[in-house]
Amino acid sequence: MVYGLEGRWHTVECLQKRGLPAPSWPAELKNPAPCGTNLTLGLVWEYAGKKEEIRTCPANVADLGLVPFLNLYGAWESGFLWTSGGIAQQPAIYVHAMNLIAAEIQKIEREKYQENRKGKPEAPRVPKRIMRKLR
């Protein structure tokens, strides 16, 4: 979900920068085709309860073929499944796609964590002999 877009893929700023006439905007706002436009004002992208600012149209972020799966991932994270029943009753491609998306999100979070730790001193470690005395 991108705050303020209500299902639109582009912003008015994007359409203005691309030089599109105003009468074509209603149809163009809903077109998920990537445009490559960088925005002056950032958008807050919320996904699985996490917020991140992006400075491009949402259409440039997601691959069109993945959009249906990305729309389902938020429900998956909240514990809602695609079809009724348990995990065993779900289509294999659905479960596989959700696991791939989760793995990619974990990879990105791990990279961000490593990037944030660069240059920071490690926490002092307590020697084992002192730990034994504290027990």
C-alpha positions in Angstrom: 0.0 0.0 0.0 1.3 3.4 -0.9 -0.2 6.2 1.2 -2.3 8.6 -0.8 -2.4 6.6 -4.1 -5.5 4.5 -3.4 -4.6 1.8 -6.0 -3.0 4.2 -8.5 0.4 3.2 -10.0 1.6 6.7 -10.9 1.5 10.2 -9.4 0.4 13.5 -10.8 4.1 14.6 -10.6 5.1 11.6 -12.7 2.4 12.4 -15.4 3.5 16.1 -15.5 7.1 15.2 -15.9 6.3 12.9 -18.8 4.3 15.7 -20.5 1.0 13.8 -20.7 -2.1 15.9 -21.3 -4.5 16.2 -18.3 -7.4 14.4 -20.0 -5.4 11.2 -20.3 -4.5 11.2 -16.6 -7.4 9.1 -15.2 -6.5 6.1 -17.4 -2.8 6.6 -17.1 -2.9 6.7 -13.2 -4.2 3.1 -13.2 -1.7 1.8 -15.8 0.9 -0.4 -14.0 3.5 0.0 -16.8 6.9 1.3 -15.5 7.8 4.8 -16.5 11.3 5.4 -15.0 10.3 8.7 -13.4 12.1 9.9 -10.3 9.9 12.0 -8.0 10.8 15.1 -6.1 8.5 14.2 -3.2 8.9 10.7 -1.7 6.1 8.3 -1.2 5.7 6.1 2.0 5.4 2.5 0.9 3.9 0.3 3.6 4.4 -3.5 3.3 3.8 -6.1 5.9 3.7 -3.5 8.6 6.9 -1.8 7.6 7.2 1.7 6.1 9.8 2.8 3.6 10.1 6.0 1.6 10.5 5.7 -2.1 11.3 8.4 -4.7 9.9 6.7 -7.8 6.5 5.7 -9.0 5.2 2.4 -7.6 5.1 1.1 -11.2 8.9 1.2 -11.3 9.3 -0.9 -8.1 7.2 -4.0 -8.8 7.5 -6.4 -11.8 4.0 -6.6 -13.4 3.9 -10.4 -13.2 4.5 -10.3 -9.5 1.8 -7.8 -8.6 -0.9 -10.4 -7.8 1.5 -12.3 -5.5 2.7 -9.1 -3.8 -0.9 -8.2 -3.2 -1.5 -11.6 -1.5 1.7 -11.5 0.6 0.3 -9.0 3.1 -2.5 -11.4 3.8 -0.1 -14.3 4.1 2.0 -12.4 6.7 -1.2 -11.7 8.6 -2.1 -15.4 8.7 -4.8 -15.4 6.0 -4.5 -18.1 3.3 -5.6 -17.9 -0.3 -8.1 -20.8 -0.1 -10.0 -22.2 2.9 -8.3 -25.0 4.9 -4.8 -25.2 6.2 -1.4 -24.9 4.5 -1.7 -28.3 3.0 -4.8 -27.3 1.0 -3.0 -24.3 -0.6 -1.8 -24.4 -4.2 1.9 -25.3 -4.2 2.8 -22.3 -6.5 1.1 -20.0 -4.0 3.1 -21.4 -1.0 6.3 -21.3 -3.0 5.8 -17.7 -4.1 5.0 -16.5 -0.6 8.2 -18.3 0.7 10.3 -16.7 -2.1 8.9 -13.2 -1.3 9.6 -13.8 2.5 13.1 -15.0 1.7 13.8 -11.9 -0.4 12.4 -9.6 2.3 14.7 -11.3 4.9 17.7 -10.9 2.6 17.0 -7.1 2.2 16.5 -6.7 5.9 19.7 -8.5 6.6 21.6 -6.3 4.1 20.1 -3.2 5.8 21.1 -4.5 9.2 24.7 -5.1 8.0 24.9 -1.7 6.4 23.7 0.0 9.6 26.3 -1.9 11.7 29.3 -0.8 9.5 31.6 1.4 11.4 30.0 0.8 14.8 32.1 -0.8 17.4 31.0 -4.2 18.6 29.6 -4.6 22.1 32.3 -5.5 24.6 32.4 -9.2 25.4 32.6 -10.5 28.9 35.4 -13.0 29.3 34.4 -16.6 30.1 36.2 -16.6 33.4 34.2 -13.6 34.6 31.0 -15.2 33.3 31.7 -18.3 35.4 32.2 -16.1 38.5 28.8 -14.4 37.9 26.9 -17.6 37.9 
